[in-house]
Amino acid sequence: MDIIKLAEEAGLAYKTPKGTYWIDAGYPDVHLENFAELVAAEERKGCADHYLQIMRDAVDKAILREREACARLCEDLFLSDGEWCAKSIRARDMSTKSQNSDTSAERVHESDKSIQERKT
């Protein structure tokens, strides 16, 4: 949070021609309230960004757990192709990390293509 920029925006700080700042107390009912609102908004944004990242991380971990559960299921249920199936599922995690620009639909299509190639 750049407190000086917030003070400038609220009308409490001014940059002088020499590049230094002049602080003005302003009118308490206008400038200080504006400054307090700006600081509070900036803090809320920081908290929201922080918690959004926590949620993204939780979703990523859930996806990895689900993928691993599916891979284990393949290993347990499919005798002949179980290992290949599990490796394919685990490889989707690697392709997701290395190809962030691809859409999930493209990744599913590529995976389906590789499964069809394996069968032929």
Beta strands, then each sheet from edge to edge (+ up, - down):
strand 1: 13-15
strand 2: 21-23
sheet 1: 1+ 2-
end
